[in-house]
Amino acid sequence: MPLAPRCIESRSTDPYTNLAIEACLMGSVKPGEPVLYLWQNERTVVIGRNQCATAECDVERLEREGGHLARRRSGGGAVYHDLGNLCFTFVTTPEEYDQSAQTGVILDAVRALGIDAQRTGRNDLVVGDGRKFSGHAYQHTGTASCHHGTIMVAVDVDALGRYLTVSPEKLQSKGVRSVRSRVTNLCALDPTLTVEDLKDALRSAFATVMGSPVTDEDEGALDQAELARERQRFASHAWLYRGERRLAQSYKGRFDWGSVRVDLTCEDGVIRDLVVFSDGLDAERIDAVAQLLIGSRCTVEELEGRLCEGGLADAMAKDIARLAAGQSGRPEGRQR
């Protein structure tokens, strides 16, 4: 089947609208019609699906200064958006999803603008000196696949440093002292570069990789009632602060697959309540942990067995089991 790639650009800078558009695109994608969706948010911290909002972001300061907290449906870590940042999303059917090719679109576009860029780690793109300018995350359903991320062109890095509360352990693992020292804007390498230049380069690279001209389409063609429902969900307090509640014990660790915090309450050696916060990319598996472990005896053997039976990878199951049993990681103490 010949591909008919489409490019849709949002006219909004509201994060809840833009995330809703992405959700609607995933709900309506058709075989042979891969989508490149381009969007921008004004002064927003977007956290991963399984992250703890108040641990990742100074929400009070962000909102006091006119910003927004948002939560996406994919895993990964927190990022700061402003109009110096360009967000991209590839939406395809699962059969046509090609993460390598999609990443290649971003790399080809940036290189076409004269900037050397490489992929590194689990989901980052960096410039020649190793500083990150783009982070990626992924989501898969039965009918659609999503690969999205950010590209820093001229982001206010001082604001980024004010709002994001990155853990010392994560910074240490990256070999840096602050989140600002780990990232860079593309305009630092080419002061003449604009977001519009990048949009044009992405459209061109997308057409080349897809092997077909790209059709520009309008978001107005989406189901507006569905769009309104999705926006309401993304803006809801329940979604923004999902899982946050006071539990008796808390343990925190960092592993090859990501950072994780397990909060739980045990009675007579049995887990009565549990929530997992993580920047791991496998968001659906992490979502399943609480249901798998509530009611279990709090022993490594039983916890690991339940997690493996639930489909978690062996390494992730072992790490979370040991953490929940208090045998690894750093205890956070009783939550107040």
Secondary structure by P-SEA (a helix, b strand, c coil): cccbbbbbbbccccaaaaaaaaaaaaacccccbbbbbbbcccbbbbbccccccccccaaaaaaaabbbbbbcccbbbbbbbcccbbbbbbbbccccccaaaaaaaaaaaaaaacbbbbbcccbbbbcccccccbbbbbcccccbbbbbbccccccaaaaaaacccccaaaaaaaccccccccccccccccccccaaaaaaaaaaaaaaaacbbbbbbbccccaaaaaaaaaaaaacccccccccccccbbbbbccccccccccccccccccccccccccccaaaaaaacccccccccccaaaaaaaaaaacccaaaaaaaaaaaaccccccccccc
